[in-house]
Structures are given as C-alpha cells and as structure tokens.
Amino acid sequence: MGKKLRMIWTADGCERPFRGYLLAGLVAIELLMSFSFLGYIHIEPVSLTTAYIPILVAGCLLGPLDATVVGVAFGMASMWKASASYVSAGDAVFSPFSSGQPLASLLLSVGARALFGLLIGLCYLAARHRPRHRMFWIGFVSFFGKTLHSVLVYAGMALLFPELGLGVGSAFHEFFELNNLIAMVGSAALCLICWRIWNIHAFRRYRRRMAASDRAYRPKSSARIFRIAAVTLMTLFAGAVAIYFVQRMNVMLRQHDIVLSGEAYVDLMHLQIQFLLGILSLTLLVLLTLIFVQRYAAYHSYEAHLDGLTGVFNRSGFFETMERAMRRLPPAGAAKYYFIILDVDRFKQINDRYGHPEGDRILYEIAARLETTFEGIGSVGRLGGDEFVVFLHLALSRERLDAILFRLMEGFHQIACGESTVSCSAGAVPVAAGESSDEIYRRADAALYRAKENGRDGYWIAGYERMEAEAERA
C-alpha cells in the first residue's frame, strides 16, 4: 500500500537519484529565475512572465509533491522581493512585513503557489495515466498552467485582500493578448520536449543504470559531511559578503556626500541579499552538475562490472559489490544476511536441443526475475554459463527467505522452453561476519549440491552448524 501511495505522488519510473537531483535543480532554477530577468523577460514589444515554468516541469516529470516544493520556493522568493519598501501597493500584499496582515500575505505568496504546484501536479498525474493521446493531455495541462496560476493568485487576493478590488475574472483580462499566448505556447512546448526526452527508452534505461550504480557506489559518510559543510560555509560566506558590500557602498556614498536613510540602507541590503541568493542558486546548479559528473563516472565504472547478456553484475562486479556491502552491514541479530547460488536445471540439454539463442533468452529472463525478486534487498550477479548468485544485504529470517525462494522457483516455471518450462536449483547460506567470499561461495555450492540431490527444481537453505558438520564429513 505504501509503495502504491508513493507511486501516486511521484512519476512512474522516476528513480530516486534522478528525482533528487532534478528536484534540487528545479528549485535552484526557480530561485535563479525569480531573482533575475530570466523569470520576467522584457524585450520590446514582448513582456513574458516565466517564473512559474519550473513548477510545471516538476509536476510533469516528477509529481505533485515535487511541484509543491518548487511552488513553495517560488512563493518564498516572491515574498522576499515584495518586502522591499519601493514595491507598489499591489505587490506589497505579498509581504508579511509590508501588508499589515502577515498571515494573509503568507497564504497569498506561499500558500497560493504551493496549491498551484499541488493542483498542476495532480493534473499532470491524470494526464500521464491517460492510455490514449497522452502527449495531447500533457500539452493541454501545460498550456493552461499559467492561467491556473493566475486564477489561484487572483482568487487569493480577492479572498484575503478584498480592498484591492481584484477577483478571479482579473486572471482572464489578458488571456488573448500576444504576450500571454506566447508564454502559454512556450510553456506547453517546453514541457512536451522535457517529457519526451525524459521518456526516451535509452534515457530511461540510463536512469535505471545510474540508480543501480548509485546503490552500488554510495559515497562515504565523510563525503556527505564534506558536502554539507561546504554548503553551510558557502551560505555563511555569502551572507558575510552581502554585509560587507553594503557597508562599503554606504561608506563610498558618504564620501560623495550622499547619506542613506535607514529605509534606503535596508533596501540596499535587501537587494544585495537578493543578488547573492541568485548567485547561490547558480552555485547550486554548478554543484549539482559536478555531482552528476561524478555519478556519470561511477555509472561507467558500474557498466564495466555488468554481464553483457543479462545486465546483472559479472563475477568481478558482484564480488566487489558484495565485499563492499559486507563492510557496511550491521549485526544481523535473529535475522541473517544470506548468499544464494542458483543454476538452471539441465541447461546443457536446453542449448543442445533448442540452440544457444534460446538458451540466451532463458538466461536473460531468469536474470530479470532475480532482479525483480531481490530488488532493494540484494545484489544479483552471473558468474558464467547458467550460474547466478545473489547477496542479500537486508537481514531476513529463515522463514521469509523460504517464502521468497518458493515464489521464485514457482516463477521460473512460467518461463517457456519448447513444450515445457524452465526449472532451477538453488542453495542459500547465512553469511558469517569476517568470512571470506571464497568460503561463503564454497558453503553455498555445497547447499546447491544438496538441493540437486533432492531432485532439482528446488532449493536448500543451510545453517552454520549443518554446513560445518557436512564439511567435516567431507
């Protein structure tokens, strides 16, 4: 149920690393647009408002929750800009410090934009789940996104600040003007392009592999601490720079016999902080780019450790990942971490009777079922031929592992092979702390042999004591 609920709030197939990077990038772009001319383009005779577009992109590619987060960033930026003393009365209502009604201004500036993100995200969610004409509906939502934003803002102004004499109808006064139509068509075109690129098969496959490499090559905790410290120091230094420059400007103006009033000094500080927020947003985009480049390098390293036929880890990649995961494992307690070895029953006969292409197809389907079964709880590898291995980095009870393996064996029977189906044999052993991968593999191979002795098409889960006794008899 929890997984289904998360799927409602995020885009289908949107892997966690990409979602995090894209969301952070869209927040940074939103702030950069809000604090620069990029969000309010004015080239005579055209004047366009574009600061709402990152919210549309977040809703289109990610989901309602992400679009709401970007909407909050938009609202916070507009609230900050409205707090200057030189803004018009109509803009001052967006500032809790200038309107005289702090709660109403907060609801108008941040609440209306957050609600816009939520609603537009839900509209995109409905459009994405349309079985027919999906691109049309995504374009339709994108085209009217600007109008929805205007309706919500004007409705908020009518409800919270009725003395301004504005209402929902004000949102449609400029609907057919050239500037507005250009912005709406441009928004729809940009969102459709982003959606198309995001869902190209090659890019989807690339995202999945990047997500897998992220799990396999997680940065050390020291690297995360360094990043947090770097961002914190950068923010503090930016604040120090803002204060310094305002003070220097004040000194310079005094030397030219220009004395700033207290209000002018505050406005100058306000503008300087606004400038630095834009620079910090740009810096965040650069930082995200560097992190993405690092992940891209990890992705290529990860690709070198994959089996070319099945897409799971090859021998070296699997054992390298397993040993790295074993170093991070906490004590298992009552549940244990397991190593599983599996091969296809009478695979040589399958190749001899049906040919190697058919054998390759069966290996591919087996690998796919293993990845689906152990997604999130284990790593899958192919050592060669028809031999597969799995390392479970999530502690499981023997009973749960037994249930998983039972369903897995039943699932293999759904793989067709000529007029019959495929069957496999597997052996599983618990992993002891400090045990070498060679010793683990030896014990698992003995468990696999026991499964085959019992007639194949099954599995054997060994315990420490039983395997030690068998090893002594051997």
N, C-alpha and C positions, 0 to 999 in steps of 0.2 A: 504493500500500500504506500509506504514511504517513498519507494522508488518511483511509482507511478505519479505521485504528487510532485516529485521533483521534475519529472518529465513535463508536467503541465506548465511549470514556471520557467523552464529553460528549453532552448531549441533542440529538436531531435538531432542526435549525433554530435552535439557540441561537447567535445572533450574538455575536461577540466582545465588543463594548462592554457589552451587557446581561449577558453571563456574568460579566465582571469586576466590574461594579457590584453585581450580585446576590450574588456570592460574598463580596465585601468587606462588603456589608450584612449577610449572614447571619453572618459571623464576628463583626461588631460586635454583632449581636443576641444571639448565643451568649454573648459575654462579659458583655453587659448583664444577661442573664437569670441567668448564673452568679453575678454579683456583686450581685444584688438579689433582692427577693422574687418577681420575675416568674418565676424558674426553679423556685421552690418555694412554690407558693401554698397558704396555710393559712387557710381560712375555716371555722370550726367548723360542722358536723362533718366538712367535707371537707378533705383534705390531698392536694395534687397535685404531682407532680414533672413539670416540663415542659421542663427544660433540654435535653433530647435532641431536641426538635422541630425546631430549625434544621437539624440533621443530616438529618432525614427530608426536609425541604423541599429541601435541597441535592441529595440523592440523587434526589428525584422530578423536579425541574425541570432540573437540570444534569447530574450524572453521578457515577460512583464516585469519581473523583479529587477532585472538589469536595467531596463528602460526607466524604471522608477528611480534607481540610484543615480543615473545620469540626469534625470529630471530634477532631483534634489540639488545636484551640483549646479545646474542652470539657475535654479531658484536662489541659491546662496549667492551666486555671482551677481544676479540682478539686484538682490537685496543690498549687497555691498556697494554697487555703483549708485544705487538710489540714495545712499546715506550721505552723499556729498551735499553741501549747502547750496550749490549752484544749479541743482536739477530743478525741473519745472514742478509745479504743484501736482500735476498728473502722475509724474514719476515718483514723487516723494511718498506717495501712499504705499509704495513697495518697501519702504524702510521702516522698521520698528522704532528707529531713533528720530525720525522726522515726521511721521504721520500723527503722532499723539495717540495712536491705537496700536500698541506693539503686537498684540495677539492677532488682530485683524490683518496687519501688514505681513506677519509671518505666514498666516494662512494663505494670503494672496500671492506672495512672492514664491514661497517654497511649496506650500500645500497644493496650489493650482498646478504647478509644474510637475510635482510628484504624481498627482492624479492624472495628469496628461500622460506621463510615462506609463502608468499602470494601464490606462484605458487603451492607449495606442498599442501597448504590448499585447493586450488581450485581443485586440482587433487583428494584429499580425498572427497571433496564435490560431485564431479561427481561419484566417486566410491560408496559413501553412497546411492546415488539415483539410482543405478542400480537395477532394480527389480529382476534380477537373478544373481547368483554367486557373491553376494556382498562381501563375505569373500575373494574370489579369487582376486577381484579387489583391495580390501584394502591391501591384501598381496603384490600384484603386485606393487602398488604405494610405499609401504614401502620398498620393495626390491630395487627399483631403486632410492629411495630418496637420498642415499649417492652419487650416480652418478650425479643426478641433481645438488646437492650442489657443487660438484667438477666442473661440466661444467660451472656453473654460476661464480664461483670464478676464474677459469682459463680464461673464456671469459672476465671478468673484468680486469684481469691482462694484457691480450693481447690488450685490448682497451685502458686502461689507462696508462699502463707501457710497451709499445712495446719493449723497450730496453732490457727487460729481455729475450726475445726470446721465450716466452711461448704462447700457444694457446689452443683452445678447445680440440684439439687432445691429449694434455697432460693429460686430465682427464681420458683417457681410457688406458694409458700406463700400469697401474697396475690392470686393471679390472679383469683379470683372476688369479691374484695372490691369494694365500691362505688367507692372512690377509684380503684382500678386500672382498672376498667371505664370510668369516666368519662374518665380520661386516654386510654385506648386509643381510645374512640369519638371523643373530641375531636380526637385526632391524625389519625385517618382522615378526619374531616370537613374539617379544616383543609387537609390535603394535597390532597384532592379539589377543594376550592374553588380552591386555588392552581394546580393542574394545569388546571382548567377555564378560569380566567382567562388563564393563560399560553398556551393553545392556541386561544383565540378568534381567528377569522380576522382581524378588524380589528386585534387586538393583535399578531399575527404579522406582518401587513403593516407595522404601525407600527414593530416592531423591525427589520425589514429596512431600512426607510427611515432609521431612526436610525443603523443600521450604515453605510449608504451616506453619510449626512451626516457621520458621524464620519470616514470616509475622505476626504471632500471638504474638510472644515473642521477639519483637525487643529490642535490648539493649538500655538503656537510652543514651541520648546525652552525659552525663557525662562519661559513659563508653567508648564511641568513642573518646572523647577528651583525656581520660587517655591513650588509646592505641596509639594515635598519638603522645602524649607527650613522652610515653615510647620509641617508635621507634626513635623519634628525639634525645632524650637523649642518647640512646644506640649508635646511629651513632656518636654523638659528642664525647662520651667517647671512642669509638673505635679509632677515629682519634687522641685523646689525648694519648691513649696507644701506637699507632704507632709512634708518635713523640718521646715519652719518651723512648721507647725501642731502637730506632735508636740512640738517643743521648747517652744512656747508653752503647750501643755497641761501639760507637765511642770512648767514654772515656776508656772502657776496652781495646780496641785495642791500644790506645795510651800508656796505661800503659805497654803494651807488646812491645813497640817500633814499632808499626805498624800504620803508618799515612795514612789515607784515602785521596785520591784525591777528588776534588769536584765532579767529574763524578761518582766515586765509592760510594760516600756518597749518591748521588741522586739515584743510582741503589739500594742501600741498603734500602732507604726509599721506593722506588718503590716496592721492594719485600715484605717489611713489610706491606704496604697497600694492596697488593695483598693477603697476608696471612689473613689479617683482613677482607677483602671482602669475602673470603671463609668462615670465621667464622661467619660473619654477615648473609650469606646465610643459613648456618646451623642453626643459631639462629632463622631466619625467618621460617624455616621448623618446628622448635620446637614450635614457637608461633602459627603457623597455626594448628599444632596438638592440642594445648591447646584450641584454638578457636573451633576446630572441636569437641573436647570432650565436650565443653560447649554446643554446638549446639546439640550434641547427647543426653545430659541430658535434654535439652529443648524438644527434639523430644519425649523422653519417657514421659515427663510431658504432652506434646501435645497429645500423643496417649491415655493417661488416660482420656482425655476430648473428645474422639470421640465416636460416636454411633457405636456399633458393627455391625449392619446390613448394614447401608448406608455409613459409613465412614465420614459423616459430624459431626459437633460438637454435643455432647449431651447437655442436659439442662444446667448443671453447666458450661461446657466449653464454651457454646455460650454466656451466660450472663456475664461470667468473661471476655471473649474477647470483648464483646460489651462495657462493662463499661470501660475497658482499652482504647478502641478506642475512646470513647466519651471524655475522658480526654485529648486526643491529637487533637481533632477536632478544626480547626479554625472557626471563624464566617462564616455562610453559605451565607449570603447576599441574593440575589434574589433567588438562588437555595437553596435547603434544603437537609438535611440528612433524610432518611426515615427508618422506621421499617415496615416490612411486615410479616403478619401471613397468613398461607395457609394450607388448608387441602383438602383431596380427597373427592369428592362428593360420598356419599352413599358407603363409604368404608366398612362398616359392611356387606352390602349386597354382596360385592365382595368376602369377606372372607367366608361368609356363602355359596355362590353359587359355587365358584371355589377353595376354600381351602386356608389355611394360606400360603403355599409355593408360590402360585400365588400372594397373597397379598404382601408377602415379596418382590417378584420380582418387582412388581409395585412401591413399596416404594423406592427400590434401583434405579430404572430408573428415578423416579421423583427427587430424590436427585442428581443424575448425571446431569439432565437437569438444576436444580437450580445452581449447581456448575459451569456448563459451562456458563450459562447466566450471573451470577454475579461474574465471575472470575475477580479479580483485582479491583472490585468496592464494594464488600460486603462480609460478612461472612454468612455462611449458617449453620443452626442447626436443629436438630429434637428433639422436646420436649417430644415425646412419641406418640405411636399409629401412626395416619396418620397426625399429626400436625407438620408442618415445620415453621421455622422463618428465616428471613433474615434481617441483619442490613447493610444498605448502608453507608459505610464510605467515599464515594465520593459524593459531593454535586451535586444533579441533579435538573433540572427544572421539574415541574409537567408534561410538555409535553413529555419530554424524558422518564420519568418514565412510563407514559401512554403507550408509544410506546413499551417499554421493556416488560411490563406486557401483552400487547396484543399479542406480538410474543410468549411469554412464554405460555400463555393459548392455542394458536394455536399449539404449540409444544407438549403439553400434549395430544392432540388429536391423535398424532402419536403413542402413547403407546397402544398397543393392549390389550384388556381384553375380552377374549372369542370371541364372534362375534361382539363386539362393541369396543369402545375406552374409554380411561380414560378422565375425566374432573375434574377440581379443582376450588375452590373458594378462593379468597384472599382479604385481607384488608390491606391497607397501610396508615400510618400516618406519618406526619413530626415530627421530634424529636426536642423538645424544650431544650434549654440549662439549665442544672441543674435539669432536670426532672428525676425522679427515673425510674428504669426499670419496676417496678410494674405498675406505672401509664402509661408508654408507652404501656405495654402489654394490659392493660385494654382498652385503647383507640383503639388499633389495633384490639382487639377482637370484639369491637363494630362495627368497619368498616367491619370486616369479616361477622358479622351477617347481616349487611346491604347488602352485596354482595349476601348472601344466600336468603335474602328476595326478591331480584330482579330476582330470578330464578336459582341461582347457575351458574356454568360454566362461571364465570366472576370475576371481581374484583371491589373494591371500593376504591378510593383514597380520604381520608378525609382531610379537612383543620382544622386549630385550631378553628376558630370561629364556624364552623358547628358542630364539635365534642363537643364543650363546650355547645352549645345550646341543643344538644341531651342529654348530661349528665344532664343538668338542668331539662329537661322534664322527664327524668327517675327518 
